[in-house]
Amino acid sequence: MHQSSPRPVVHLELHTGDQARASAFYAKLLCWRPQLIEAGSGSYLALELGGGFGGGIVECGTARPLWLPYVQVGQVEESTEHARRLGASVLLAPREGPTGWRSVVSSPQGGELALWQPKRRSGTAVAREPLARR
C-alpha cells in the first residue's frame, strides 16, 4: 500500500470512565460545548472543537482515559492490514457504523489511533466524523 499524501486527522475522541466530569472540565477550560447524542448502547457527547474540527466524549470502562485520533483513509480494511504488517496490534477489527467504517490499531510503541472510512453518497462523503456510531 503506497500513500502519496498525508492522511488527515478528522475527529478526536476522549474515552473516559467519567463523561460528565470530563465534559464539564473541557467546557470550562476550552469552551467546548457538548451535544448529547443518544446511541444504541448509551450516550455520546459530540464536541465542536473549533475550526470545523469535531470530536466527542465516550464513557467506557477504560482503565485510563485516552484521546483517540481518527485518521481518514480510503479503505479501512486495507489500511488496517497495512498497519498490522507494519507491526501494529489491531484492537478493534474494521466494523461498520451509521456514517462509516472504523478500526482501532496500536503501534508497536503503544500509540493508539482509529482508522476511519466515511460512507459516500453520490461521490461525496456522508460525514467526515464518526458521530453517534455506538
Secondary structure, DSSP 8 states (H G I E B T S, - for coil): ---SS---EEEEEEEES-HHHHHHHHHHHH---EEEEEETTEEEEEEE-STT-EEEEEE---SS-EEEEEEE-S-HHHHHHHHHHTT-EEEEEEEE-SSEEEEEEE-TTS-EEEEEEE-EETTEES-SS-TT--
